[in-house]
Amino acid sequence: MADPQIEKIKSAVAAADHIPRDKKTELLDLVAKLEPAISRISETHGEHADRISTLVEQSVRTASDNDQEHLETTLDELKQSVRRFEASHPDLVSFVTEYSAFLSALGI
């Protein structure tokens, strides 16, 4: 994943005023796991990698808007986007599972 996309995701996390500081730190640690996973998949599936990273950014922004229904829709789309890579890129699927659970647990 290109650095600008990671920076967009980090900025979205930083702008999420209703997420407590300690949870933002956890979320940023979790996002750090995304970079190597997306980097590997972008070697062979660049468009899919871009879509996945865009959905991660969108989900943070949606969480910031406190729109639970839209967040669930975005997370479902994110899960569907990585499903085809379950066998070849289990680290990406693991990230999405952990990330989705984290955002859901925030109770946004």
Backbone as a chain_set.jsonl record, in Angstrom:
{"seq": "MADPQIEKIKSAVAAADHIPRDKKTELLDLVAKLEPAISRISETHGEHADRISTLVEQSVRTASDNDQEHLETTLDELKQSVRRFEASHPDLVSFVTEYSAFLSALGI", "coords": {"N": [[0.858, -1.163, 0.0], [0.511, 2.194, -0.734], [2.232, 4.87, 0.87], [0.705, 7.316, 1.089], [-1.958, 6.363, 1.313], [-1.949, 4.955, 3.729], [-1.429, 7.112, 5.387], [-3.807, 8.56, 5.031], [-5.604, 6.844, 6.266], [-4.591, 6.869, 8.896], [-4.982, 9.576, 9.469], [-7.753, 9.692, 9.401], [-8.334, 8.142, 11.628], [-7.183, 9.749, 13.629], [-8.869, 11.957, 13.447], [-11.22, 11.053, 14.459], [-13.09, 11.983, 16.788], [-14.736, 10.935, 18.822], [-13.661, 8.551, 19.573], [-11.96, 7.083, 22.176], [-8.712, 8.025, 23.392], [-6.911, 5.899, 24.108], [-8.063, 3.806, 22.719], [-7.78, 4.727, 20.143], [-5.042, 4.479, 19.874], [-4.787, 1.688, 19.986], [-6.221, 1.084, 17.677], [-4.627, 2.283, 15.7], [-2.351, 0.702, 15.981], [-3.392, -1.676, 15.084], [-4.021, -0.986, 12.432], [-1.451, -0.758, 11.488], [-0.801, -3.372, 10.994], [-2.054, -3.821, 8.648], [-0.602, -2.722, 6.518], [1.709, -4.429, 5.647], [0.248, -6.683, 4.821], [-1.443, -5.738, 2.788], [0.476, -4.827, 1.064], [1.664, -7.186, 0.131], [-0.483, -8.375, -1.261], [-0.984, -6.484, -3.188], [0.947, -6.835, -5.072], [0.071, -8.712, -6.899], [-2.634, -8.269, -7.195], [-3.504, -5.478, -7.622], [-5.716, -3.642, -7.929], [-7.609, -4.744, -6.207], [-6.264, -4.545, -3.788], [-6.139, -1.765, -3.523], [-8.88, -1.218, -3.299], [-9.52, -2.533, -0.916], [-7.935, -1.131, 0.961], [-9.121, 1.372, 0.679], [-11.685, 0.822, 1.63], [-11.069, 0.297, 4.305], [-10.235, 2.832, 5.149], [-12.634, 4.216, 4.655], [-14.32, 2.933, 6.477], [-13.3, 3.779, 8.929], [-13.835, 6.499, 8.749], [-16.618, 6.367, 8.575], [-17.201, 5.275, 11.043], [-16.441, 7.443, 12.548], [-18.474, 9.182, 11.963], [-20.424, 8.138, 13.419], [-22.367, 6.345, 12.506], [-23.909, 3.6, 12.687], [-25.279, 1.723, 11.069], [-24.332, 2.224, 8.444], [-21.645, 1.748, 8.919], [-21.656, -1.018, 9.5], [-22.453, -1.987, 6.993], [-20.271, -1.168, 5.42], [-18.189, -2.607, 6.66], [-19.064, -5.198, 6.133], [-18.815, -5.216, 3.342], [-16.057, -4.932, 3.189], [-15.222, -7.364, 4.363], [-16.239, -9.143, 2.426], [-14.633, -8.395, 0.3], [-12.129, -9.402, 0.952], [-12.505, -12.079, 1.202], [-11.984, -13.83, -0.995], [-9.293, -14.119, -0.848], [-8.625, -15.728, 1.199], [-7.259, -18.23, 1.351], [-4.804, -17.714, 0.068], [-3.796, -15.39, 1.272], [-3.866, -15.32, 4.266], [-3.188, -13.615, 6.361], [-4.229, -11.132, 5.699], [-6.972, -11.61, 5.773], [-7.17, -12.263, 8.454], [-6.477, -9.784, 9.574], [-8.696, -8.205, 8.739], [-10.791, -9.487, 10.038], [-10.076, -9.123, 12.753], [-9.962, -6.324, 12.818], [-12.61, -5.575, 12.14], [-13.997, -6.666, 14.316], [-12.891, -5.127, 16.345], [-13.777, -2.481, 15.704], [-16.525, -2.913, 15.911], [-16.736, -3.564, 18.61], [-16.249, -1.158, 19.785], [-18.64, 0.0, 19.993], [-19.848, 1.834, 18.385]], "CA": [[0.0, 0.0, 0.0], [1.279, 3.423, -0.809], [2.246, 5.655, 2.094], [-0.416, 8.257, 1.201], [-3.175, 5.682, 1.768], [-1.766, 4.721, 5.173], [-1.583, 8.417, 6.033], [-5.236, 8.889, 5.026], [-6.236, 6.024, 7.309], [-4.156, 7.408, 10.194], [-5.663, 10.865, 9.649], [-9.153, 9.404, 9.727], [-8.35, 7.703, 13.034], [-6.902, 10.933, 14.452], [-10.017, 12.864, 13.392], [-12.378, 10.413, 15.104], [-13.122, 12.603, 18.113], [-15.474, 10.172, 19.827], [-12.917, 7.346, 19.947], [-11.023, 7.41, 23.248], [-7.293, 8.051, 23.014], [-6.307, 4.563, 24.212], [-8.616, 2.991, 21.632], [-7.142, 5.203, 18.914], [-3.715, 3.855, 19.842], [-5.01, 0.289, 19.602], [-6.654, 1.065, 16.28], [-3.448, 2.575, 14.875], [-1.522, -0.514, 16.012], [-4.063, -2.633, 14.215], [-3.832, -0.517, 11.053], [-0.056, -1.057, 11.119], [-0.784, -4.747, 10.482], [-2.615, -3.807, 7.299], [0.374, -2.346, 5.496], [2.395, -5.555, 4.997], [-0.721, -7.577, 4.19], [-1.86, -5.112, 1.536], [1.659, -4.764, 0.202], [1.811, -8.496, -0.524], [-1.573, -8.63, -2.203], [-0.93, -5.512, -4.284], [1.88, -7.331, -6.084], [-0.659, -9.478, -7.908], [-4.026, -7.817, -7.274], [-3.421, -4.065, -7.263], [-7.027, -3.008, -7.781], [-8.236, -5.265, -4.988], [-5.543, -3.96, -2.661], [-6.606, -0.382, -3.412], [-10.265, -1.237, -2.815], [-9.507, -2.928, 0.493], [-7.433, -0.016, 1.765], [-10.146, 2.417, 0.634], [-12.759, 0.415, 2.542], [-10.59, 0.496, 5.676], [-10.336, 4.277, 5.404], [-14.053, 4.564, 4.691], [-14.917, 2.426, 7.713], [-12.902, 4.673, 10.023], [-14.61, 7.742, 8.585], [-18.011, 6.047, 8.907], [-17.239, 5.152, 12.502], [-16.352, 8.815, 13.055], [-19.79, 9.792, 11.785], [-21.306, 7.472, 14.379], [-23.458, 5.78, 11.715], [-23.746, 2.163, 12.882], [-25.788, 0.967, 9.924], [-23.385, 2.389, 7.338], [-20.422, 1.067, 9.329], [-21.858, -2.452, 9.3], [-22.455, -2.218, 5.551], [-18.887, -1.017, 4.958], [-17.414, -3.742, 7.157], [-19.485, -6.38, 5.364], [-18.182, -5.112, 2.03], [-14.64, -5.2, 3.409], [-15.088, -8.811, 4.548], [-16.451, -9.771, 1.129], [-13.49, -8.075, -0.56], [-10.957, -10.226, 1.286], [-12.888, -13.497, 1.258], [-11.353, -14.601, -2.058], [-7.869, -14.246, -0.556], [-8.515, -16.467, 2.454], [-6.229, -19.267, 1.264], [-3.504, -17.195, -0.36], [-3.354, -14.28, 2.122], [-4.61, -15.428, 5.531], [-2.901, -12.476, 7.232], [-5.169, -10.079, 5.339], [-8.276, -12.022, 6.313], [-7.047, -12.134, 9.901], [-6.56, -8.361, 9.877], [-10.069, -7.724, 8.553], [-11.592, -10.065, 11.121], [-9.717, -8.428, 13.994], [-10.331, -4.916, 12.644], [-14.06, -5.493, 12.202], [-14.383, -6.924, 15.694], [-12.481, -3.972, 17.133], [-14.709, -1.367, 15.483], [-17.822, -3.295, 16.457], [-16.64, -3.529, 20.065], [-16.255, 0.23, 20.233], [-20.023, 0.368, 20.247], [-20.118, 3.054, 17.634]], "C": [[0.9, 1.219, 0.0], [1.171, 4.182, 0.509], [1.09, 6.651, 2.187], [-1.711, 7.599, 1.698], [-3.096, 5.39, 3.268], [-1.978, 6.032, 5.92], [-3.046, 8.849, 6.069], [-5.956, 8.115, 6.13], [-5.87, 6.558, 8.689], [-4.838, 8.739, 10.485], [-7.12, 10.671, 10.025], [-9.285, 8.947, 11.178], [-8.149, 8.913, 13.95], [-8.105, 11.873, 14.523], [-11.253, 12.303, 14.089], [-12.454, 10.858, 16.56], [-13.802, 11.764, 19.196], [-14.787, 8.861, 20.217], [-11.913, 7.739, 21.018], [-9.566, 7.242, 22.799], [-6.649, 6.665, 23.048], [-6.808, 3.64, 23.104], [-8.05, 3.426, 20.277], [-5.759, 4.568, 18.766], [-3.826, 2.398, 19.423], [-5.374, 0.184, 18.123], [-5.477, 1.344, 15.345], [-2.484, 1.392, 14.853], [-2.099, -1.576, 15.086], [-3.884, -2.256, 12.747], [-2.41, -0.798, 10.576], [0.076, -2.478, 10.565], [-1.287, -4.82, 9.04], [-1.544, -3.593, 6.237], [1.099, -3.536, 4.878], [1.44, -6.505, 4.281], [-1.165, -7.019, 2.839], [-0.694, -5.052, 0.556], [1.842, -6.07, -0.565], [0.726, -8.727, -1.576], [-1.521, -7.669, -3.393], [0.037, -5.935, -5.387], [1.154, -8.051, -7.219], [-2.087, -8.995, -8.138], [-4.124, -6.35, -6.851], [-4.755, -3.389, -7.044], [-7.73, -3.464, -6.514], [-7.57, -4.672, -3.75], [-5.996, -2.52, -2.438], [-8.017, -0.326, -2.836], [-10.318, -1.566, -1.326], [-9.028, -1.775, 1.366], [-8.425, 1.145, 1.782], [-11.292, 2.082, 1.579], [-12.34, 0.562, 4.001], [-10.707, 1.976, 6.041], [-11.798, 4.691, 5.554], [-14.702, 4.094, 5.997], [-14.537, 3.284, 8.913], [-13.704, 5.962, 9.951], [-16.085, 7.517, 8.947], [-18.173, 5.898, 10.415], [-17.197, 6.536, 13.144], [-17.688, 9.532, 12.964], [-20.834, 9.18, 12.711], [-22.55, 6.901, 13.696], [-23.308, 4.261, 11.712], [-24.178, 1.352, 11.666], [-24.817, 1.039, 8.731], [-22.059, 1.697, 7.662], [-20.546, -0.436, 9.102], [-21.841, -2.815, 7.823], [-21.035, -2.159, 4.997], [-18.033, -2.193, 5.409], [-17.795, -5.036, 6.441], [-18.842, -6.378, 3.978], [-16.683, -5.407, 2.125], [-14.389, -6.704, 3.57], [-15.262, -9.555, 3.231], [-15.249, -9.562, 0.204], [-12.282, -8.964, -0.279], [-11.252, -11.721, 1.261], [-12.165, -14.339, 0.212], [-9.869, -14.839, -1.809], [-7.607, -15.065, 0.711], [-7.394, -17.5, 2.43], [-4.855, -18.686, 0.96], [-2.949, -16.095, 0.548], [-4.106, -14.307, 3.462], [-4.349, -14.263, 6.482], [-3.842, -11.309, 6.946], [-6.558, -10.382, 5.901], [-8.273, -11.889, 7.83], [-7.149, -10.671, 10.33], [-8.003, -7.883, 9.815], [-10.976, -8.254, 9.657], [-11.347, -9.319, 12.432], [-10.167, -6.963, 13.954], [-11.842, -4.729, 12.78], [-14.56, -5.689, 13.629], [-14.05, -5.731, 16.581], [-13.462, -2.827, 16.961], [-16.095, -1.682, 16.051], [-17.842, -3.191, 17.981], [-16.604, -2.106, 20.611], [-17.666, 0.714, 20.546], [-20.431, 1.654, 19.544], [-21.489, 2.967, 16.999]], "O": [[1.931, 1.247, 0.671], [0.138, 4.139, 1.178], [0.534, 6.823, 3.272], [-2.476, 8.225, 2.432], [-4.08, 5.563, 3.987], [-2.629, 6.058, 6.964], [-3.479, 9.451, 7.052], [-6.805, 8.66, 6.835], [-6.735, 6.686, 9.555], [-5.229, 9.001, 11.623], [-7.658, 11.395, 10.863], [-10.232, 9.32, 11.871], [-8.87, 9.075, 14.935], [-8.332, 12.514, 15.549], [-12.232, 13.023, 14.284], [-11.94, 10.182, 17.452], [-13.462, 11.885, 20.373], [-15.271, 8.141, 21.09], [-11.096, 8.634, 20.799], [-9.253, 6.418, 21.939], [-5.923, 6.295, 22.125], [-6.064, 2.794, 22.61], [-7.865, 2.605, 19.38], [-5.359, 4.172, 17.671], [-3.045, 1.925, 18.597], [-4.89, -0.698, 17.413], [-5.352, 0.699, 14.303], [-1.869, 1.11, 13.825], [-1.365, -2.281, 14.393], [-3.623, -3.122, 11.912], [-2.189, -1.048, 9.391], [0.966, -2.752, 9.76], [-0.982, -5.764, 8.311], [-1.583, -4.216, 5.176], [1.104, -3.647, 3.652], [1.79, -7.07, 3.244], [-1.251, -7.758, 1.858], [-0.88, -5.213, -0.651], [2.139, -6.063, -1.76], [1.012, -9.226, -2.665], [-1.97, -8.013, -4.487], [-0.049, -5.442, -6.511], [1.586, -7.997, -8.37], [-2.681, -9.29, -9.176], [-4.752, -6.028, -5.842], [-4.92, -2.641, -6.081], [-8.37, -2.666, -5.829], [-8.246, -4.337, -2.777], [-6.213, -2.102, -1.3], [-8.314, 0.514, -1.986], [-11.07, -0.951, -0.571], [-9.638, -1.473, 2.391], [-8.553, 1.831, 2.796], [-11.814, 2.967, 2.257], [-13.163, 0.913, 4.847], [-11.213, 2.325, 7.108], [-12.15, 5.43, 6.473], [-15.545, 4.795, 6.556], [-15.351, 3.496, 9.811], [-14.193, 6.458, 10.966], [-16.717, 8.381, 9.554], [-19.166, 6.346, 10.988], [-17.844, 6.771, 14.164], [-17.998, 10.389, 13.792], [-21.973, 9.641, 12.78], [-23.651, 6.967, 14.243], [-22.653, 3.701, 10.833], [-23.503, 0.396, 11.284], [-24.527, 0.025, 8.096], [-21.424, 1.125, 6.776], [-19.628, -1.057, 8.565], [-21.275, -3.84, 7.442], [-20.643, -3.006, 4.194], [-17.24, -2.72, 4.629], [-16.934, -5.875, 6.175], [-18.38, -7.414, 3.5], [-16.114, -6.053, 1.246], [-13.455, -7.249, 2.982], [-14.518, -10.493, 2.946], [-14.896, -10.445, -0.576], [-11.497, -9.245, -1.184], [-10.33, -12.536, 1.296], [-11.769, -15.466, 0.509], [-9.252, -15.666, -2.48], [-6.489, -15.083, 1.224], [-6.654, -17.624, 3.405], [-3.855, -19.12, 1.531], [-1.736, -15.891, 0.582], [-4.895, -13.406, 3.747], [-5.193, -13.952, 7.322], [-4.211, -10.575, 7.863], [-7.226, -9.499, 6.44], [-9.26, -11.453, 8.422], [-7.813, -10.348, 11.314], [-8.48, -7.227, 10.74], [-11.84, -7.529, 10.151], [-12.286, -8.934, 13.128], [-10.686, -6.437, 14.938], [-12.294, -3.814, 13.469], [-15.44, -4.964, 14.091], [-14.83, -5.365, 17.46], [-13.933, -2.259, 17.946], [-16.755, -0.804, 16.607], [-18.842, -2.78, 18.57], [-16.902, -1.885, 21.785], [-17.862, 1.697, 21.261], [-21.238, 2.439, 20.041], [-21.914, 3.9, 16.317]]}, "num_chains": 1, "name": "protein.A"}
